[in-house]
Amino acid sequence: MNEVRIDQEGQPVRDLQETVDRKTDSRPTPPPEVRRRYGGRLFALLALLLLAGGLALGAKRFYSQQQQVADTAKEQHDLVPSVRVATVEPNSGIVSVTLPGTTAAYSTASIYARATGYIDKRNADIGDQVKAGELLASLAVPELDDQISQNEATLKQLQAALDQAQANLKLAQVTWNRDTKLVDQGWATQQQGTIDVQNLKAQQAAVGVAQANVSAQENLLRVLRQDRSYASVVAPFDGVITQRNVDVGSLVQGNTASGTFMFEIMQNDVIRVSVYVPQDSAFGVEPGIDATVRVPELPDREFTGKVTRVADALQTGTRTLLTEIDLANPDGALPPGVYCTVELKVPRKSQSVVVPADAIIFNRDGLQVAVVNDGKAEFRKIRETRDLGTKVEVDSGVQAGDQVILDPSVDLANGSKVQPQREAPAPSK
């Protein structure tokens, strides 16, 4: 049952929903054509609103992208990249050059036989240390001894003949001294005086011949005795015997064309080191510069010395300069004929600087580096003089103290703003 409400005046109050329903039911119902037209318009309006919303959304997104591109371009334009830099270092006034070398004895002599005979004694062998004048071997030369004996006897004969001629000369002189007074007084004929004078001259000539014969024989005997002295083979200087090709009883020939090679001796208290310096380091090499010699088989030993002599010209085939270093070797630790490395301290003829290899730029313009100058990258051409691996020596384009960019990017342009960032120093070991 419906409840009826009464207002203040005592009139019944109808329900609001009921009133509305009645009004709605009382409106006339539109025809079907009107309703279809109304639905189409509503659909078109909705489609137009959707299209307008899509266009607005697309325009907003396009504007947002354009704004992002502009912001990115401005950011890139205003961005100052941070680059790693290193300081160009000045080069020292001394270049350390390490080259292969060969040791040799200061003096070497090959001893040949000067006399022909058999080895009678041999006092030296390989590895023996000998002194100057020490007897190495003696030869038995019986034929030479016989010649010496024969010529000594001949010398005695000639000396006797000289004595006889001198006696005859004295007799002729006495005779002439006596007869010259008799001839002057007329007691002797002039013929006798002439005979005495000519006899005196003949005896003088005989004495001269006898003296010449004695002198010639003495010279011949001196040569034979000198040849006999060659039978004693002695050391020409202090050294060590490195070769021996004879033994007791060996026959040796003493002629100059095919003399027998007997010994080889080397002076090893001073060692001569030969090294060939290439052209790029040869200028500045001169006598007196310091040198250090190292042998791989003696890792705990270094031999120090100075350059003693330098060839005046480079060898045309190798473009190298022959350089020699003399080293004192009193204990014989450094043997001749070994491979070694020689470190030379060569004074520089021209000043240069050292640039890290990471800073080198190679392109169609040649070798360049990028230098930070007033906050901008400045490209400079350089000229390389020596490649040290991780570093490069250059003599133009940069100077000591310049800040060069390490590993520059490919898009780095000349004049670009950069923010230098120094490399952290390597940790000490």
CORFEN-V921255 format. One record per run of one state. SS is the DSSP state (a for helix, b for strand, c for the rest). FROM is the first residue (numbers start at 1). LEN is the number of residues. If there is no record, write none. Layout:
BEGIN
ss=SS from=FROM len=LEN
ss=SS from=FROM len=LEN
END
This chain:
BEGIN
ss=c from=1 len=4
ss=b from=5 len=2
ss=c from=7 len=5
ss=b from=12 len=2
ss=c from=14 len=2
ss=a from=16 len=11
ss=c from=27 len=5
ss=a from=32 len=47
ss=c from=79 len=2
ss=b from=81 len=7
ss=c from=88 len=1
ss=b from=89 len=2
ss=c from=91 len=3
ss=b from=94 len=19
ss=c from=113 len=4
ss=b from=117 len=6
ss=c from=123 len=6
ss=b from=129 len=2
ss=c from=131 len=4
ss=b from=135 len=6
ss=c from=141 len=1
ss=a from=142 len=44
ss=c from=186 len=4
ss=a from=190 len=40
ss=c from=230 len=2
ss=b from=232 len=3
ss=c from=235 len=4
ss=b from=239 len=6
ss=c from=245 len=6
ss=b from=251 len=2
ss=c from=253 len=8
ss=b from=261 len=18
ss=a from=279 len=4
ss=c from=283 len=7
ss=b from=290 len=5
ss=c from=295 len=7
ss=b from=302 len=9
ss=c from=311 len=4
ss=b from=315 len=1
ss=c from=316 len=4
ss=b from=320 len=9
ss=c from=329 len=10
ss=b from=339 len=9
ss=c from=348 len=5
ss=b from=353 len=4
ss=a from=357 len=3
ss=c from=360 len=1
ss=b from=361 len=3
ss=c from=364 len=2
ss=b from=366 len=8
ss=c from=374 len=2
ss=b from=376 len=6
ss=c from=382 len=2
ss=b from=384 len=4
ss=c from=388 len=3
ss=b from=391 len=4
ss=c from=395 len=8
ss=b from=403 len=3
ss=c from=406 len=11
ss=b from=417 len=6
ss=c from=423 len=7
END
